[in-house]
Amino acid sequence: EGIAGRYDLASARGDKLIADSTELSELTEPGQPIVLCLIRRRMGFVYTASNVDGSLTLWDLARREVVHRLQCSLCQPQCPICLFADWEQQRVLCCLEDGTLYLWGRTSETDESLHLLRVMQDEKNAGDRPGVSSKEAVAADWSQGKVLLGTMAGRLLLWDLLSGKILRVFRGHRSCIDVVRVCWQRSEALSACRDRVIRFWKMETGECSLLRGHTSSVCCLLVNWELRRAMSAGLMDGLRLWTLESRQSVEVSRLQMGEMGRIFCCDIDWKNEKAITGSGLGVLTLWDLNLLMKIVWRNDSHGHDVYAVSFEPGSMRCLSAGEFSVCIWDQMGALQCRIEGAFGQASLVLEWKSLWLLCASDAVYLYDIPDKDTKPETGFKAKMNCQLKDERKGAHQT
């Protein structure tokens, strides 16, 4: 692959890479034929949502230009909470902060433009705080055409995208639902709430089981449906590992308030039995799940709140995102790469396979990140491939 946005020429024999500024006459002797191939790294497209006017923008990353814009909530613009894109069928689903769902798509196979297909609102409970707290409280499946949405009022709404109707309402939580996880094949779901209880749902029957153990609000919830295991993080009391069938849990870590602060995010590597947490004091901790309470490494290099962490699949590398920097760490906790900037609570899209990081705050930034063989002492600096700036006044991205 060549560098993004640049063309590279290579000879047919594959033994030589030639810069794009090289004159073709310099590659071979006069009269000698040569075969060249043109290589360009594939960039793709990205949807962004404005937290000012609620509009959605499709960007062409290669050309760095706007393809089209879609407008949500024309009367009273609201902040979009999350986006789901079906790139194959060219459909977009947007959830606004009041819980309204906007579905966009093509009206026919010959029509290349996107149209607003339907708007879905819970009209029966419009006055009962139907809003959504975060993107983690919404789960969608394009193949089945369903969306499960957790509201601030403690209800779970199962929507059908084809009809635009609510198929089922699940009640039981006593406060705001912050996290929803769904296994659509089994029709099962887990929901975490600020009432410190995790609920395990059978969506076909509405049957509900309670997972108790946390003494504070559950802020993170990760599930391996094949292993029938889950890991949760309490905002003030640490990690717990659950067996879904028995609904029993084991305490993995106990939070020391003066040392770590509140847990804001977590991720788990089920294969290697490791978990990572990020806290409000900028502390990043790697836990060994086989040895309970065992810390593999810990550092506080961020110096500020860590709001997102991610393991690289098949590797023990991880990424952590804070208010002023994004860092990549190797398996021993050594810093591989740091990206500085005023990210705040930016939206991140991490593509480990392509070694790309998309960050959306005041603009959209695309970075190259190092591969797993890069040694920390080489001082790799992430390269910004492109910056997409919405020139409309006040149109910050989210």
Salt bridges, closest charged atoms under 4 A:
GLU1 OE1 - ARG41 NE 3.78
ASP8 OD1 - ARG6 NH2 2.72
ASP53 OD2 - ARG392 NH1 2.97
GLU65 OE2 - ARG63 NH1 3.92
ASP86 OD2 - ARG91 NH2 2.75
ASP111 OD2 - HIS115 NE2 2.58
ASP122 OD2 - ARG155 NH2 3.08
ASP128 OD2 - ARG155 NH1 2.95
GLU136 OE1 - ARG181 NH2 2.69
ASP178 OD2 - ARG194 NE 2.90
GLU188 OE2 - LYS202 NZ 2.61
GLU188 OE1 - ARG228 NH1 2.82
ASP195 OD2 - HIS173 ND1 3.69
ASP237 OD2 - HIS214 ND1 2.91
GLU245 OE2 - ARG228 NE 2.64
GLU251 OE1 - ARG254 NH2 2.99
GLU259 OE2 - ARG298 NH1 2.41
GLU273 OE2 - ARG229 NH1 3.20
GLU312 OE1 - ARG317 NE 2.72
GLU340 OE2 - ARG338 NE 3.58
ASP362 OD2 - LYS389 NZ 3.90
ASP368 OD1 - ARG41 NH1 3.14
ASP390 OD1 - ARG69 NH2 3.08
ASP390 OD2 - ARG392 NH2 2.71
